[in-house]
């Protein structure tokens, strides 16, 4: 006489639970170690933003030019400043300008600023993903930006956006002006990349 045993398939009996990816928070972003990288909080993920020496050099030259003509009604911020978008993402433009009237009680917050800056400036790296860049530009406008400047060092061009679909392309010999936000600002585009 043979005795047969019944085995229950452990895979069928056990529910397979998919691992959930961790959603990061503003607090996680604030507590990151200073490892030389720039991060943004995008859809609950920490995203490394491309930078480099040339990127930093262009940003510093532009910041000096902006700061020299910054109106008393505006404040300028560097790339370490996080802005809380309407989507909940935290974005950090390479350089930004914001009206004092949009800051809480006219004071610079110790944490992230609410809303996009009036002017967000991004230095675009060759490795940057176009769809990510367009999402970021859209978030700036949805969150209160009046202008976004995209600097393309490889092409020696600046794309000046005054609305999500209104783009002015400035080439090396064209002059970039600050418009209503920075009335005294002007620079030949090629000078930014020399």
N, C-alpha and C positions, 0 to 999 in steps of 0.2 A: 504494500500500500504506500502510495506517494502522498506526501503532505505538501501542499502548495501554500506559500505565504503571499499575501497581497501587500504590495508596497505602494504607498501613496507617493505620488510624484511630489517632491518637495517644492518644485517650481510652481506647480499648480496650486498647492496649498498655501504658499507664501505669496503675499501681495508684493509685487515689485514697486518700490516707491522711488520715483525719480528724485534725484538730489536737486534741491532748489538752490539757485545761485543767490548768493548774498546780495542784498540791496544796500549800498552804502548811503550814508547820510551826510549832512553838512558837518556834523561833529567829527565824523571819520576824516573828512577832507581837512578840517582844521588841525587834526592830530597827526597828520602824516609827518614823517621825519623829513628834514631838509636834506634830500638826496641829490640835489642839483637838477631835478626834473620839474617841469611845470605840469600840474594836473588840473583838470576840470571835472566836475560832477555832472555826468550826462546820463539821464534815464536810469539813475540808481547805480551807475558804474563809474569807477574812477578811470578817467581817460588821460593818457599821457599826451601832451600837446608838443609837437615838434619844435625844437629850438636849436640854436647853435651859436657859434662865435659871430658869424656874419649877421645873423638874426639880431643878436644883442647889440652889435655895433650900429646897425641901421636904427634900431629902436632908441638907442641912447642919443644919436645925432638928431633924430626927429623930436625926441622929448625935449632936448635943449632948445630947439627952435620954437616948439609950442610954448614952453614955459616962459621964454623971453617975451612973448606977446600975450600971455594969458590975462584976460580981463579979470578985474577984481570980483566979478560976479560968478566966476567959474573956478573949479578945482581940477587939477590934472592928477592922474593916477598911473602907476607903472603896472607891469604885467603880473605882479604878485597880488593885485587887488581882485577879489571875487565879487561878482554882481549876481544877485538872485533874480533869475528870469521868471516870467509869468508861468512857465512850464515847470518850475521847481528846480531846473538845472542851475548850476553855478558856472558862470563863464568868466574868463579872465583875459580880456583883450590885451594885446601887447602894449597899448597906450590908450588912455581914455580921458575924456573931458566931460565933467558933469556940472550942471548949474547948482550953485549953493541952494537955491530955492527948492530943489528936489531932494535935498538931504534933510533928514529928520531934525527939525529945529535949527536948520542951517549948519549943523555940526557934522563932522566926518565920523561915521560910526566906527567902533573898534572892530566889529566883525564884518560880515558881508554887507554890501550896499543893496538896498531894494531897488529893483528895476535896472534897466540897461542905462549905461551912460548916454548923454546926449550925442557924443561922438565916440564911436568905438573904432579903433585902428588895429588891423591885423596884418602882420608880416607873413605872407604865405610861403611855406616851405614847399620844395618840389615834391616831397613825399606826402603832402597833405591830401586827404581824400576830398574830392570835389563835393560829393553829397553831404559830407560832414560840414564842410565850409558853408554850403548853402543853408543847411539847417541852422547853423550858428547865426548867420546873417538874418534869417527869418526870425529867430528868437530875439535878436537885438531890436528889430523893428516892432515886434509884438509886445516887447517889454518897455517901450518908450524911447528908443534911439531916434534921433533926428537925422543922423548921417552915419555911414559906415565907410571907412576907407580900407581897401584891400591893396596892399603893396606887394608887387610881384618882382622880386629882385632879379630873377632869371631873365625876365622880359624887359626890365627897367620900365615898368608901367605901374600906374595907380588907377584902380577902379574906384570911382567915387559914387556911392549910392546914396541918393536922397530919399528914396522910397524903395521898397523891395524890387520894383521893376523899372526904376529910373536910374540908369547907369551912365556915367560919363567916363570914358576911357582916356586917360592922359598918358602920353608917351614921353620919352626922355627929354625932349626940348620944350614940352608944355609946362605951364606954371600952375601949380596946385595952390589954391587960395583957401582960406578958412571960412569964407562965407559969413553968415550971420553969427555963427558960434565963435569964430576967431577972426574978427574983422581985420586985424593987422598982420595976419599970417600969410606969407607967400614964399614959395620955394620952387625952383626949377626941379622937375621930377628927377632928372638924371643926377642932380646933386645929392639926392638921398642915397644913391647906390654907389657913389664914388668912394 
